[in-house]
Amino acid sequence: KRVVVGCQDVEGLRKRLVTTCMINIPRDEVLDLPDRTFQNVNLVLDADSQSKYNIVQKHFLTWVQANYGDEAMIRASKAEAMVKLMRLWEVDGVVKAKATVDYVKDLVDQDEQVVVMAHHSAVIEAIVVKLAAAGVNVATIKGGMTAEDKNEVVMLFQAGLIDVIVGQITAAGVGLTLTAARQSWLDARPDYG
């Protein structure tokens, strides 16, 4: 039985790789990428959205039971604080979907391609449905997709045939070339303080 321990001589390994199969070229010499831009946009919830959020926050276990059943409520009660935080993050994203779509639609109307990243499937679905209803050509990259399906979406986006990609952070957060977009939007965790 063979046991792999790891490299004892990291610099020696690097030298060997460089001399045999690896070329180390600085990123800025190879890639002609646009500058990254980040902008914080404060969103104000409408009365209905704020009401939904408050119900989850104040009556969490009752809400879980009504929406997901008795078993889910029992599981949630065992780790209530953590489960509550994750569900509030999800609900926060869903209720902000309309404001997100309005912002992204404005960018698309200015001939921008946009990448929107979110964590929860419900948030992704809400954004995609609202973008499609607004006439935006949108695609998703999320967990469960094959590499070929992801590559097809990337290829269409890079070719300008898709206006917006809504990606699940865990599935689209690394390893994809989405340089056609100069704008990105991240479904950040809500501010509870």
N, CA and C atoms as a LAMMPS dump frame, in Angstrom:
ITEM: TIMESTEP
0
ITEM: NUMBER OF ATOMS
579
ITEM: BOX BOUNDS ff ff ff
-5.0000000000000000e+02 5.0000000000000000e+02
-5.0000000000000000e+02 5.0000000000000000e+02
-5.0000000000000000e+02 5.0000000000000000e+02
ITEM: ATOMS id mol type element x y z
1 1 1 N 0.845 -1.18 0
2 1 2 C 0 0 0
3 1 3 C 0.887 1.238 0
4 2 1 N 0.607 2.135 -0.944
5 2 2 C 1.423 3.336 -1.084
6 2 3 C 0.766 4.488 -0.334
7 3 1 N 1.562 5.244 0.399
8 3 2 C 1.066 6.39 1.147
9 3 3 C 1.712 7.644 0.568
10 4 1 N 0.867 8.577 0.118
11 4 2 C 1.363 9.846 -0.408
12 4 3 C 1.427 10.83 0.738
13 5 1 N 2.61 11.421 0.934
14 5 2 C 2.809 12.296 2.077
15 5 3 C 2.749 13.759 1.675
16 6 1 N 3.158 14.099 0.512
17 6 2 C 3.225 15.504 0.1
18 6 3 C 4.651 15.872 -0.221
19 7 1 N 4.807 17.016 -0.785
20 7 2 C 6.126 17.454 -1.236
21 7 3 C 6.973 17.928 -0.063
22 8 1 N 8.185 17.397 0.02
23 8 2 C 9.116 17.827 1.046
24 8 3 C 9.999 18.967 0.539
25 9 1 N 10.147 19.057 -0.775
26 9 2 C 11.006 20.076 -1.374
27 9 3 C 10.182 20.866 -2.4
28 10 1 N 9.42 21.845 -1.913
29 10 2 C 8.51 22.603 -2.768
30 10 3 C 9.28 23.361 -3.849
31 11 1 N 10.371 24.001 -3.484
32 11 2 C 11.141 24.764 -4.475
33 11 3 C 11.755 23.835 -5.522
34 12 1 N 12.229 22.67 -5.088
35 12 2 C 12.769 21.701 -6.04
36 12 3 C 11.691 21.214 -7
37 13 1 N 10.493 20.96 -6.489
38 13 2 C 9.378 20.554 -7.34
39 13 3 C 9.046 21.647 -8.345
40 14 1 N 9.005 22.886 -7.894
41 14 2 C 8.697 23.995 -8.794
42 14 3 C 9.74 24.09 -9.904
43 15 1 N 11.021 23.996 -9.543
44 15 2 C 12.084 24.069 -10.555
45 15 3 C 11.943 22.938 -11.567
46 16 1 N 11.637 21.757 -11.083
47 16 2 C 11.476 20.613 -11.99
48 16 3 C 10.292 20.817 -12.93
49 17 1 N 9.176 21.3 -12.399
50 17 2 C 8.004 21.56 -13.239
51 17 3 C 8.284 22.638 -14.277
52 18 1 N 8.966 23.71 -13.885
53 18 2 C 9.279 24.792 -14.817
54 18 3 C 10.187 24.293 -15.93
55 19 1 N 11.116 23.411 -15.613
56 19 2 C 12.048 22.932 -16.645
57 19 3 C 11.451 21.837 -17.516
58 20 1 N 10.348 21.222 -17.102
59 20 2 C 9.801 20.114 -17.888
60 20 3 C 8.447 20.407 -18.52
61 21 1 N 7.526 21.032 -17.787
62 21 2 C 6.186 21.137 -18.358
63 21 3 C 5.413 22.387 -17.968
64 22 1 N 5.954 23.26 -17.189
65 22 2 C 5.193 24.403 -16.714
66 22 3 C 5.916 25.696 -17.069
67 23 1 N 5.169 26.663 -17.544
68 23 2 C 5.729 27.978 -17.834
69 23 3 C 5.057 28.962 -16.899
70 24 1 N 5.853 29.779 -16.237
71 24 2 C 5.318 30.758 -15.313
72 24 3 C 5.385 32.136 -15.963
73 25 1 N 4.233 32.645 -16.391
74 25 2 C 4.167 33.955 -17.025
75 25 3 C 3.248 34.83 -16.184
76 26 1 N 3.665 36.053 -15.873
77 26 2 C 2.799 36.931 -15.083
78 26 3 C 1.447 37.145 -15.764
79 27 1 N 0.416 37.18 -14.953
80 27 2 C -0.96 37.291 -15.445
81 27 3 C -1.158 38.475 -16.385
82 28 1 N -0.609 39.641 -16.018
83 28 2 C -0.84 40.828 -16.832
84 28 3 C -0.162 40.762 -18.202
85 29 1 N 0.804 39.862 -18.373
86 29 2 C 1.454 39.7 -19.67
87 29 3 C 0.663 38.799 -20.608
88 30 1 N -0.234 37.996 -20.067
89 30 2 C -0.968 37.022 -20.862
90 30 3 C -2.407 37.445 -21.109
91 31 1 N -3.046 37.912 -20.072
92 31 2 C -4.47 38.185 -20.167
93 31 3 C -4.741 39.668 -20.385
94 32 1 N -5.575 39.952 -21.348
95 32 2 C -6.002 41.323 -21.601
96 32 3 C -7.413 41.45 -21.035
97 33 1 N -7.489 41.624 -19.717
98 33 2 C -8.78 41.651 -19.042
99 33 3 C -9.162 43.082 -18.692
100 34 1 N -10.459 43.387 -18.732
101 34 2 C -10.89 44.712 -18.279
102 34 3 C -10.703 44.834 -16.773
103 35 1 N -10.591 46.057 -16.301
104 35 2 C -10.471 46.28 -14.87
105 35 3 C -11.729 45.781 -14.173
106 36 1 N -11.545 45.23 -12.997
107 36 2 C -12.69 44.782 -12.212
108 36 3 C -13.376 46.01 -11.626
109 37 1 N -14.677 45.974 -11.617
110 37 2 C -15.423 47.057 -10.992
111 37 3 C -16.395 46.464 -9.986
112 38 1 N -16.446 47.069 -8.833
113 38 2 C -17.376 46.655 -7.796
114 38 3 C -18.1 47.9 -7.307
115 39 1 N -19.376 47.761 -7.101
116 39 2 C -20.176 48.879 -6.628
117 39 3 C -21.177 48.35 -5.619
118 40 1 N -21.246 48.982 -4.462
119 40 2 C -22.255 48.612 -3.48
120 40 3 C -23.516 49.401 -3.765
121 41 1 N -24.62 48.694 -3.84
122 41 2 C -25.905 49.338 -4.069
123 41 3 C -26.798 48.995 -2.893
124 42 1 N -27.21 50.003 -2.156
125 42 2 C -28.109 49.776 -1.036
126 42 3 C -29.52 49.617 -1.563
127 43 1 N -30.176 48.547 -1.155
128 43 2 C -31.533 48.27 -1.603
129 43 3 C -32.494 48.472 -0.438
130 44 1 N -33.6 49.104 -0.722
131 44 2 C -34.637 49.301 0.27
132 44 3 C -35.784 48.363 -0.075
133 45 1 N -36.193 47.568 0.895
134 45 2 C -37.282 46.63 0.66
135 45 3 C -38.618 47.353 0.687
136 46 1 N -39.516 46.944 -0.215
137 46 2 C -40.866 47.487 -0.168
138 46 3 C -41.582 46.89 1.05
139 47 1 N -42.754 47.401 1.365
140 47 2 C -43.465 46.999 2.583
141 47 3 C -43.77 45.495 2.588
142 48 1 N -44.189 44.932 1.439
143 48 2 C -44.512 43.515 1.366
144 48 3 C -43.273 42.652 1.617
145 49 1 N -42.17 43.012 0.975
146 49 2 C -40.926 42.25 1.158
147 49 3 C -40.422 42.353 2.59
148 50 1 N -40.495 43.541 3.17
149 50 2 C -40.053 43.725 4.548
150 50 3 C -40.924 42.899 5.492
151 51 1 N -42.221 42.839 5.207
152 51 2 C -43.146 42.046 6.021
153 51 3 C -42.783 40.566 5.969
154 52 1 N -42.502 40.034 4.764
155 52 2 C -42.114 38.625 4.626
156 52 3 C -40.834 38.334 5.397
157 53 1 N -39.878 39.222 5.288
158 53 2 C -38.607 39.049 5.976
159 53 3 C -38.82 39.05 7.495
160 54 1 N -39.643 39.974 7.99
161 54 2 C -39.896 40.064 9.426
162 54 3 C -40.587 38.82 9.972
163 55 1 N -41.499 38.234 9.183
164 55 2 C -42.179 37.008 9.623
165 55 3 C -41.167 35.889 9.833
166 56 1 N -40.257 35.731 8.882
167 56 2 C -39.24 34.686 9.02
168 56 3 C -38.362 34.958 10.234
169 57 1 N -37.989 36.211 10.399
170 57 2 C -37.096 36.559 11.498
171 57 3 C -37.752 36.349 12.865
172 58 1 N -39.011 36.723 13.009
173 58 2 C -39.67 36.678 14.32
174 58 3 C -40.299 35.321 14.649
175 59 1 N -40.778 34.607 13.65
176 59 2 C -41.48 33.346 13.874
177 59 3 C -40.815 32.242 13.051
178 60 1 N -39.533 32.103 13.243
179 60 2 C -38.733 31.255 12.368
180 60 3 C -39.187 29.797 12.34
181 61 1 N -39.27 29.148 13.475
182 61 2 C -39.608 27.723 13.488
183 61 3 C -41.018 27.473 12.94
184 62 1 N -41.939 28.359 13.231
185 62 2 C -43.295 28.237 12.674
186 62 3 C -43.253 28.359 11.162
187 63 1 N -42.441 29.281 10.671
188 63 2 C -42.295 29.487 9.224
189 63 3 C -41.685 28.255 8.561
190 64 1 N -40.64 27.678 9.186
191 64 2 C -40.017 26.468 8.645
192 64 3 C -41.042 25.344 8.587
193 65 1 N -41.798 25.156 9.656
194 65 2 C -42.793 24.091 9.687
195 65 3 C -43.847 24.293 8.598
196 66 1 N -44.323 25.511 8.418
197 66 2 C -45.353 25.791 7.413
198 66 3 C -44.839 25.595 5.997
199 67 1 N -43.56 25.909 5.764
200 67 2 C -43.011 25.855 4.404
201 67 3 C -42.288 24.561 4.068
202 68 1 N -41.752 23.869 5.092
203 68 2 C -40.919 22.694 4.819
204 68 3 C -41.341 21.44 5.579
205 69 1 N -42.3 21.56 6.515
206 69 2 C -42.809 20.388 7.202
207 69 3 C -42.241 20.185 8.603
208 70 1 N -42.823 19.19 9.282
209 70 2 C -42.466 18.913 10.678
210 70 3 C -41.019 18.463 10.847
211 71 1 N -40.556 17.567 9.963
212 71 2 C -39.175 17.071 10.078
213 71 3 C -38.165 18.201 9.953
214 72 1 N -38.403 19.09 8.998
215 72 2 C -37.497 20.228 8.798
216 72 3 C -37.51 21.131 10.025
217 73 1 N -38.677 21.313 10.626
218 73 2 C -38.776 22.149 11.82
219 73 3 C -37.985 21.53 12.976
220 74 1 N -38.068 20.207 13.135
221 74 2 C -37.327 19.528 14.2
222 74 3 C -35.816 19.667 13.975
223 75 1 N -35.382 19.454 12.72
224 75 2 C -33.957 19.617 12.402
225 75 3 C -33.51 21.055 12.641
226 76 1 N -34.336 22.002 12.22
227 76 2 C -33.983 23.424 12.382
228 76 3 C -33.888 23.807 13.85
229 77 1 N -34.724 23.206 14.686
230 77 2 C -34.711 23.559 16.111
231 77 3 C -33.417 23.121 16.79
232 78 1 N -32.763 22.107 16.253
233 78 2 C -31.524 21.607 16.843
234 78 3 C -30.348 22.558 16.597
235 79 1 N -30.406 23.282 15.523
236 79 2 C -29.343 24.249 15.201
237 79 3 C -30.005 25.549 14.758
238 80 1 N -30.941 26.009 15.562
239 80 2 C -31.811 27.114 15.16
240 80 3 C -31.047 28.361 14.718
241 81 1 N -30.054 28.766 15.464
242 81 2 C -29.363 30.01 15.121
243 81 3 C -28.723 29.935 13.73
244 82 1 N -28.038 28.828 13.447
245 82 2 C -27.365 28.699 12.153
246 82 3 C -28.359 28.541 11.016
247 83 1 N -29.348 27.689 11.225
248 83 2 C -30.357 27.473 10.188
249 83 3 C -31.115 28.772 9.939
250 84 1 N -31.434 29.487 11.006
251 84 2 C -32.15 30.758 10.869
252 84 3 C -31.326 31.751 10.06
253 85 1 N -30.053 31.841 10.358
254 85 2 C -29.183 32.755 9.627
255 85 3 C -29.157 32.416 8.135
256 86 1 N -29.028 31.129 7.803
257 86 2 C -28.994 30.718 6.392
258 86 3 C -30.332 30.999 5.705
259 87 1 N -31.442 30.716 6.38
260 87 2 C -32.762 30.964 5.786
261 87 3 C -33.016 32.46 5.628
262 88 1 N -32.585 33.252 6.613
263 88 2 C -32.737 34.708 6.473
264 88 3 C -31.914 35.224 5.3
265 89 1 N -30.747 34.666 5.106
266 89 2 C -29.907 35.047 3.973
267 89 3 C -30.64 34.719 2.669
268 90 1 N -31.26 33.532 2.623
269 90 2 C -32.004 33.128 1.432
270 90 3 C -33.218 34.033 1.195
271 91 1 N -34.005 34.257 2.243
272 91 2 C -35.189 35.103 2.113
273 91 3 C -34.785 36.52 1.718
274 92 1 N -33.717 37.014 2.309
275 92 2 C -33.196 38.34 1.974
276 92 3 C -32.887 38.428 0.478
277 93 1 N -32.25 37.408 -0.06
278 93 2 C -31.928 37.394 -1.483
279 93 3 C -33.159 37.334 -2.362
280 94 1 N -34.142 36.529 -1.965
281 94 2 C -35.363 36.4 -2.766
282 94 3 C -36.13 37.717 -2.782
283 95 1 N -36.26 38.366 -1.618
284 95 2 C -37.025 39.609 -1.593
285 95 3 C -36.285 40.757 -2.287
286 96 1 N -34.98 40.628 -2.453
287 96 2 C -34.216 41.647 -3.182
288 96 3 C -34.106 41.345 -4.673
289 97 1 N -34.702 40.24 -5.117
290 97 2 C -34.587 39.846 -6.529
291 97 3 C -35.113 40.924 -7.459
292 98 1 N -36.235 41.533 -7.138
293 98 2 C -36.81 42.556 -8.01
294 98 3 C -35.86 43.748 -8.16
295 99 1 N -35.316 44.224 -7.04
296 99 2 C -34.38 45.347 -7.105
297 99 3 C -33.119 44.958 -7.877
298 100 1 N -32.657 43.739 -7.687
299 100 2 C -31.494 43.249 -8.426
300 100 3 C -31.782 43.236 -9.917
301 101 1 N -32.951 42.726 -10.284
302 101 2 C -33.33 42.647 -11.697
303 101 3 C -33.455 44.048 -12.298
304 102 1 N -34.041 44.987 -11.566
305 102 2 C -34.149 46.361 -12.073
306 102 3 C -32.768 46.937 -12.358
307 103 1 N -31.833 46.722 -11.447
308 103 2 C -30.475 47.238 -11.612
309 103 3 C -29.775 46.569 -12.805
310 104 1 N -29.87 45.244 -12.87
311 104 2 C -29.219 44.495 -13.95
312 104 3 C -29.852 44.848 -15.301
313 105 1 N -31.154 45.003 -15.342
314 105 2 C -31.851 45.36 -16.589
315 105 3 C -31.365 46.706 -17.105
316 106 1 N -31.156 47.665 -16.204
317 106 2 C -30.612 48.966 -16.612
318 106 3 C -29.239 48.805 -17.266
319 107 1 N -28.403 47.937 -16.705
320 107 2 C -27.084 47.697 -17.299
321 107 3 C -27.207 47.045 -18.671
322 108 1 N -28.091 46.07 -18.788
323 108 2 C -28.3 45.39 -20.075
324 108 3 C -28.822 46.378 -21.111
325 109 1 N -29.706 47.288 -20.696
326 109 2 C -30.221 48.313 -21.613
327 109 3 C -29.119 49.252 -22.107
328 110 1 N -28 49.287 -21.376
329 110 2 C -26.835 50.081 -21.785
330 110 3 C -25.814 49.215 -22.525
331 111 1 N -26.271 48.061 -23.038
332 111 2 C -25.445 47.122 -23.792
333 111 3 C -24.298 46.523 -22.979
334 112 1 N -24.533 46.342 -21.693
335 112 2 C -23.556 45.683 -20.831
336 112 3 C -23.948 44.219 -20.672
337 113 1 N -22.962 43.354 -20.58
338 113 2 C -23.192 41.971 -20.176
339 113 3 C -22.862 41.892 -18.692
340 114 1 N -23.641 41.11 -17.954
341 114 2 C -23.534 41.113 -16.505
342 114 3 C -23.472 39.679 -15.979
343 115 1 N -22.671 39.486 -14.942
344 115 2 C -22.627 38.226 -14.214
345 115 3 C -23.185 38.495 -12.824
346 116 1 N -24.198 37.726 -12.439
347 116 2 C -24.811 37.823 -11.115
348 116 3 C -24.497 36.523 -10.388
349 117 1 N -23.963 36.625 -9.185
350 117 2 C -23.628 35.439 -8.406
351 117 3 C -24.502 35.39 -7.157
352 118 1 N -25.014 34.213 -6.858
353 118 2 C -25.838 34.013 -5.665
354 118 3 C -25.526 32.641 -5.084
355 119 1 N -25.926 32.441 -3.868
356 119 2 C -25.668 31.167 -3.185
357 119 3 C -26.864 30.22 -3.262
358 120 1 N -28.038 30.718 -2.955
359 120 2 C -29.224 29.876 -2.825
360 120 3 C -29.951 29.677 -4.159
361 121 1 N -30.414 28.453 -4.384
362 121 2 C -31.155 28.124 -5.605
363 121 3 C -32.421 28.958 -5.735
364 122 1 N -33.096 29.218 -4.631
365 122 2 C -34.33 30.012 -4.674
366 122 3 C -34.057 31.44 -5.147
367 123 1 N -32.926 31.984 -4.755
368 123 2 C -32.55 33.335 -5.181
369 123 3 C -32.235 33.328 -6.674
370 124 1 N -31.48 32.342 -7.112
371 124 2 C -31.141 32.219 -8.531
372 124 3 C -32.412 32.105 -9.364
373 125 1 N -33.313 31.243 -8.944
374 125 2 C -34.568 31.042 -9.674
375 125 3 C -35.384 32.328 -9.739
376 126 1 N -35.495 33.039 -8.615
377 126 2 C -36.266 34.29 -8.588
378 126 3 C -35.671 35.319 -9.546
379 127 1 N -34.354 35.441 -9.561
380 127 2 C -33.698 36.409 -10.441
381 127 3 C -33.873 36.009 -11.898
382 128 1 N -33.681 34.733 -12.21
383 128 2 C -33.799 34.264 -13.596
384 128 3 C -35.219 34.472 -14.118
385 129 1 N -36.212 34.116 -13.323
386 129 2 C -37.612 34.264 -13.755
387 129 3 C -37.934 35.731 -14.023
388 130 1 N -37.498 36.615 -13.131
389 130 2 C -37.795 38.043 -13.295
390 130 3 C -37.02 38.647 -14.476
391 131 1 N -35.776 38.231 -14.68
392 131 2 C -35.008 38.724 -15.83
393 131 3 C -35.638 38.265 -17.144
394 132 1 N -36.017 37 -17.204
395 132 2 C -36.647 36.477 -18.419
396 132 3 C -37.958 37.212 -18.696
397 133 1 N -38.737 37.485 -17.642
398 133 2 C -39.998 38.212 -17.811
399 133 3 C -39.759 39.644 -18.296
400 134 1 N -38.581 40.186 -17.974
401 134 2 C -38.229 41.537 -18.415
402 134 3 C -37.624 41.541 -19.82
403 135 1 N -37.552 40.365 -20.438
404 135 2 C -37.046 40.276 -21.805
405 135 3 C -35.535 40.181 -21.92
406 136 1 N -34.863 39.84 -20.835
407 136 2 C -33.407 39.72 -20.841
408 136 3 C -33.031 38.288 -21.211
409 137 1 N -32.043 38.133 -22.079
410 137 2 C -31.535 36.817 -22.462
411 137 3 C -30.602 36.347 -21.344
412 138 1 N -31.069 35.395 -20.542
413 138 2 C -30.374 34.994 -19.325
414 138 3 C -30.132 33.493 -19.321
415 139 1 N -29.018 33.092 -18.707
416 139 2 C -28.695 31.677 -18.531
417 139 3 C -28.127 31.495 -17.129
418 140 1 N -28.12 30.248 -16.672
419 140 2 C -27.598 29.966 -15.338
420 140 3 C -26.435 28.982 -15.409
421 141 1 N -25.597 29.068 -14.399
422 141 2 C -24.576 28.059 -14.146
423 141 3 C -24.738 27.7 -12.679
424 142 1 N -25.154 26.451 -12.44
425 142 2 C -25.415 26.045 -11.063
426 142 3 C -25.015 24.597 -10.858
427 143 1 N -25.053 24.174 -9.614
428 143 2 C -24.685 22.814 -9.274
429 143 3 C -25.511 21.795 -10.033
430 144 1 N -24.895 20.677 -10.362
431 144 2 C -25.578 19.61 -11.076
432 144 3 C -25.414 19.676 -12.584
433 145 1 N -24.878 20.784 -13.094
434 145 2 C -24.662 20.905 -14.54
435 145 3 C -23.392 20.156 -14.93
436 146 1 N -23.39 19.591 -16.114
437 146 2 C -22.178 18.944 -16.609
438 146 3 C -21.187 20.01 -17.051
439 147 1 N -19.927 19.626 -17.152
440 147 2 C -18.9 20.553 -17.624
441 147 3 C -19.22 21.038 -19.028
442 148 1 N -19.77 20.158 -19.851
443 148 2 C -20.115 20.541 -21.225
444 148 3 C -21.206 21.601 -21.232
445 149 1 N -22.222 21.442 -20.38
446 149 2 C -23.301 22.427 -20.309
447 149 3 C -22.779 23.782 -19.825
448 150 1 N -21.905 23.763 -18.815
449 150 2 C -21.31 25.01 -18.33
450 150 3 C -20.501 25.684 -19.438
451 151 1 N -19.689 24.892 -20.144
452 151 2 C -18.865 25.444 -21.219
453 151 3 C -19.707 26.046 -22.331
454 152 1 N -20.846 25.418 -22.628
455 152 2 C -21.732 25.966 -23.672
456 152 3 C -22.279 27.331 -23.255
457 153 1 N -22.699 27.456 -21.994
458 153 2 C -23.2 28.739 -21.494
459 153 3 C -22.096 29.792 -21.558
460 154 1 N -20.893 29.428 -21.13
461 154 2 C -19.762 30.365 -21.17
462 154 3 C -19.473 30.792 -22.603
463 155 1 N -19.449 29.836 -23.525
464 155 2 C -19.164 30.143 -24.926
465 155 3 C -20.207 31.117 -25.491
466 156 1 N -21.486 30.868 -25.22
467 156 2 C -22.546 31.751 -25.709
468 156 3 C -22.442 33.142 -25.084
469 157 1 N -22.096 33.193 -23.808
470 157 2 C -21.938 34.478 -23.124
471 157 3 C -20.757 35.251 -23.704
472 158 1 N -19.631 34.585 -23.864
473 158 2 C -18.439 35.234 -24.411
474 158 3 C -18.671 35.719 -25.849
475 159 1 N -19.547 35.02 -26.581
476 159 2 C -19.86 35.415 -27.96
477 159 3 C -20.899 36.534 -28.01
478 160 1 N -21.425 36.941 -26.859
479 160 2 C -22.404 38.021 -26.821
480 160 3 C -23.832 37.58 -27.072
481 161 1 N -24.093 36.288 -27.048
482 161 2 C -25.433 35.78 -27.324
483 161 3 C -26.297 35.665 -26.065
484 162 1 N -25.691 35.833 -24.913
485 162 2 C -26.4 35.842 -23.631
486 162 3 C -26.042 37.147 -22.935
487 163 1 N -27.068 37.843 -22.421
488 163 2 C -26.84 39.122 -21.749
489 163 3 C -26.381 38.959 -20.311
490 164 1 N -26.975 37.981 -19.614
491 164 2 C -26.715 37.83 -18.184
492 164 3 C -26.527 36.355 -17.839
493 165 1 N -25.519 36.089 -17.041
494 165 2 C -25.359 34.761 -16.432
495 165 3 C -25.639 34.93 -14.951
496 166 1 N -26.532 34.092 -14.442
497 166 2 C -26.771 34.031 -13.009
498 166 3 C -26.116 32.739 -12.545
499 167 1 N -25.051 32.891 -11.763
500 167 2 C -24.27 31.728 -11.356
501 167 3 C -24.379 31.434 -9.88
502 168 1 N -24.386 30.166 -9.563
503 168 2 C -24.323 29.736 -8.169
504 168 3 C -22.853 29.801 -7.754
505 169 1 N -22.595 30.464 -6.67
506 169 2 C -21.218 30.735 -6.256
507 169 3 C -20.368 29.473 -6.245
508 170 1 N -20.904 28.365 -5.735
509 170 2 C -20.118 27.138 -5.641
510 170 3 C -19.865 26.493 -6.997
511 171 1 N -20.728 26.738 -7.97
512 171 2 C -20.577 26.098 -9.286
513 171 3 C -19.924 27.012 -10.311
514 172 1 N -20.032 28.314 -10.132
515 172 2 C -19.522 29.245 -11.141
516 172 3 C -18.513 30.226 -10.564
517 173 1 N -18.127 30.017 -9.321
518 173 2 C -17.255 30.971 -8.65
519 173 3 C -15.802 30.936 -9.082
520 174 1 N -15.335 29.827 -9.634
521 174 2 C -13.943 29.727 -10.059
522 174 3 C -13.838 28.919 -11.343
523 175 1 N -12.806 29.197 -12.106
524 175 2 C -12.471 28.366 -13.255
525 175 3 C -13.239 28.657 -14.524
526 176 1 N -14.031 29.732 -14.56
527 176 2 C -14.762 30.076 -15.769
528 176 3 C -14.283 31.419 -16.295
529 177 1 N -14.129 31.519 -17.599
530 177 2 C -13.714 32.762 -18.223
531 177 3 C -14.954 33.516 -18.666
532 178 1 N -15.271 34.57 -17.946
533 178 2 C -16.449 35.381 -18.237
534 178 3 C -16.031 36.835 -18.461
535 179 1 N -15.001 37.027 -19.266
536 179 2 C -14.421 38.345 -19.473
537 179 3 C -15.278 39.262 -20.327
538 180 1 N -16.338 38.751 -20.925
539 180 2 C -17.229 39.614 -21.708
540 180 3 C -17.971 40.589 -20.801
541 181 1 N -18.071 40.283 -19.529
542 181 2 C -18.78 41.148 -18.581
543 181 3 C -17.81 42.107 -17.909
544 182 1 N -18.248 43.355 -17.816
545 182 2 C -17.498 44.316 -17.027
546 182 3 C -18.207 44.552 -15.699
547 183 1 N -19.403 43.987 -15.562
548 183 2 C -20.211 44.189 -14.368
549 183 3 C -20.479 42.844 -13.701
550 184 1 N -20.399 42.82 -12.383
551 184 2 C -20.799 41.623 -11.653
552 184 3 C -21.613 42.057 -10.448
553 185 1 N -22.519 41.198 -10.051
554 185 2 C -23.425 41.489 -8.948
555 185 3 C -23.412 40.285 -8.043
556 186 1 N -23.143 40.505 -6.769
557 186 2 C -23.041 39.41 -5.815
558 186 3 C -24.156 39.51 -4.789
559 187 1 N -24.89 38.434 -4.611
560 187 2 C -25.907 38.349 -3.572
561 187 3 C -25.17 38.191 -2.252
562 188 1 N -24.845 39.312 -1.645
563 188 2 C -24.056 39.292 -0.405
564 188 3 C -24.931 38.926 0.78
565 189 1 N -24.273 38.497 1.833
566 189 2 C -25.01 38.182 3.056
567 189 3 C -25.651 39.46 3.575
568 190 1 N -26.843 39.365 4.145
569 190 2 C -27.508 40.556 4.664
570 190 3 C -26.797 41.095 5.89
571 191 1 N -27 42.37 6.136
572 191 2 C -26.419 43.033 7.3
573 191 3 C -27.415 42.92 8.453
574 192 1 N -27.073 42.16 9.474
575 192 2 C -27.985 41.973 10.594
576 192 3 C -27.686 42.917 11.754
577 193 1 N -26.691 43.792 11.597
578 193 2 C -26.308 44.623 12.725
579 193 3 C -26.655 45.984 12.602
